[in-house]
């Protein structure tokens, strides 16, 4: 005996509302009104003859039937997304859009992209360089490279690498930096935001007074600008290995001191669970992991 399937729109509304536990957020995701979500779910409940949600004073809760129904519905939509992704990848060139930080794109990713394109010539790479968090529900971004602890809820996060923190300067300035105390005579270059305390942390580890970090300074909001200032001889930059290792190898920068601090945060490849194992994301993940290992050799 065949079973008549309920409305696909109703199932989508149910899955989104159950994931968010909110009709409002489900409406935002599906680009419809909250009233439409409510009507679709009530129609679905009428088709099934059961109540899927409990409408409480302080919000929503799944009914016993809703909890039993949700895993199968969610699995079905994940299978549909995966099958659609595979179908699109069979059409030829597969577009891969990566969101990442501006400085990471400029100083680390872009110099290495030719190798990825040579290895995977059928993947059309697009880079979106931004500090904004990615909303994968909008569908325009496939993957993000982000800095943090890897604890982004509802997303897969693959660790790529963590930074070492240490001063760098131009080769012409290095001769005057025979000891950390000599930094008192130089302009310190730093980056604002989450890395603004790097100088304080390094000077403390080097047994130098914190006052050294309050002297003449150049502060930038992008690491790539701070690194370029150091290359141009404008001061001593508190560098991070991801952003300075290539310049150190090329001789554009030198590290005048041996002391390096290990950062507790790191860079991660972040992807939605439902598409994380697609062909193009598996290719990107494998390549990034190898490139990250090679960059610290």
Secondary structure in CASP SS format (residue, H / E / C, confidence):
PFRMAT SS
TARGET T0000
AUTHOR 0000-0000-0000
METHOD secondary structure of the structure
MODEL  1
X C 1.00
X C 1.00
X C 1.00
X C 1.00
X C 1.00
X C 1.00
X C 1.00
X H 1.00
X H 1.00
X H 1.00
X H 1.00
X H 1.00
X H 1.00
X H 1.00
X H 1.00
X H 1.00
X H 1.00
X H 1.00
X H 1.00
X H 1.00
X C 1.00
X C 1.00
X H 1.00
X H 1.00
X H 1.00
X H 1.00
X H 1.00
X H 1.00
X H 1.00
X H 1.00
X C 1.00
X C 1.00
X C 1.00
X H 1.00
X H 1.00
X H 1.00
X H 1.00
X H 1.00
X H 1.00
X H 1.00
X H 1.00
X H 1.00
X H 1.00
X H 1.00
X H 1.00
X H 1.00
X H 1.00
X H 1.00
X C 1.00
X C 1.00
X C 1.00
X C 1.00
X E 1.00
X E 1.00
X E 1.00
X E 1.00
X C 1.00
X C 1.00
X E 1.00
X E 1.00
X E 1.00
X E 1.00
X C 1.00
X H 1.00
X H 1.00
X H 1.00
X H 1.00
X H 1.00
X H 1.00
X H 1.00
X H 1.00
X H 1.00
X H 1.00
X H 1.00
X H 1.00
X H 1.00
X H 1.00
X H 1.00
X H 1.00
X H 1.00
X H 1.00
X H 1.00
X H 1.00
X H 1.00
X H 1.00
X H 1.00
X H 1.00
X H 1.00
X H 1.00
X C 1.00
X C 1.00
X C 1.00
X C 1.00
X E 1.00
X E 1.00
X E 1.00
X E 1.00
X E 1.00
X E 1.00
X E 1.00
X C 1.00
X H 1.00
X H 1.00
X H 1.00
X H 1.00
X H 1.00
X H 1.00
X H 1.00
X H 1.00
X H 1.00
X H 1.00
X H 1.00
X H 1.00
X H 1.00
X H 1.00
X H 1.00
X H 1.00
X H 1.00
X H 1.00
X C 1.00
X C 1.00
X C 1.00
X E 1.00
X E 1.00
X E 1.00
X E 1.00
X E 1.00
X E 1.00
X E 1.00
X C 1.00
X C 1.00
X C 1.00
X C 1.00
X C 1.00
X C 1.00
X H 1.00
X H 1.00
X H 1.00
X C 1.00
X C 1.00
X C 1.00
X C 1.00
X E 1.00
X E 1.00
X E 1.00
X E 1.00
X E 1.00
X E 1.00
X C 1.00
X C 1.00
X C 1.00
X C 1.00
X C 1.00
X C 1.00
X E 1.00
X E 1.00
X E 1.00
X E 1.00
X E 1.00
X E 1.00
X E 1.00
X C 1.00
X C 1.00
X E 1.00
X E 1.00
X E 1.00
X E 1.00
X E 1.00
X E 1.00
X C 1.00
X H 1.00
X H 1.00
X H 1.00
X H 1.00
X C 1.00
X C 1.00
X C 1.00
X C 1.00
X C 1.00
X H 1.00
X H 1.00
X H 1.00
X H 1.00
X H 1.00
X H 1.00
X C 1.00
X C 1.00
X E 1.00
X E 1.00
X E 1.00
X E 1.00
X C 1.00
X H 1.00
X H 1.00
X H 1.00
X C 1.00
X C 1.00
X H 1.00
X H 1.00
X H 1.00
X H 1.00
X H 1.00
X H 1.00
X H 1.00
X H 1.00
X C 1.00
X C 1.00
X C 1.00
X C 1.00
X H 1.00
X H 1.00
X H 1.00
X H 1.00
X H 1.00
X C 1.00
X C 1.00
X E 1.00
X E 1.00
X E 1.00
X E 1.00
X C 1.00
X C 1.00
X H 1.00
X H 1.00
X H 1.00
X H 1.00
X H 1.00
X H 1.00
X H 1.00
X H 1.00
X H 1.00
X C 1.00
X C 1.00
X C 1.00
X C 1.00
X E 1.00
X E 1.00
X E 1.00
X E 1.00
X E 1.00
X H 1.00
X H 1.00
X H 1.00
X H 1.00
X H 1.00
X H 1.00
X H 1.00
X H 1.00
X H 1.00
X H 1.00
X C 1.00
X C 1.00
X C 1.00
X E 1.00
X C 1.00
X C 1.00
X C 1.00
X C 1.00
X C 1.00
X C 1.00
X E 1.00
X E 1.00
X C 1.00
X C 1.00
X C 1.00
X E 1.00
X E 1.00
X E 1.00
X E 1.00
X E 1.00
X E 1.00
X E 1.00
X C 1.00
X C 1.00
X C 1.00
X C 1.00
X C 1.00
X C 1.00
X H 1.00
X H 1.00
X H 1.00
X H 1.00
X H 1.00
X H 1.00
X H 1.00
X H 1.00
X H 1.00
X H 1.00
X H 1.00
X H 1.00
X H 1.00
X H 1.00
X H 1.00
X H 1.00
X H 1.00
X C 1.00
X C 1.00
END
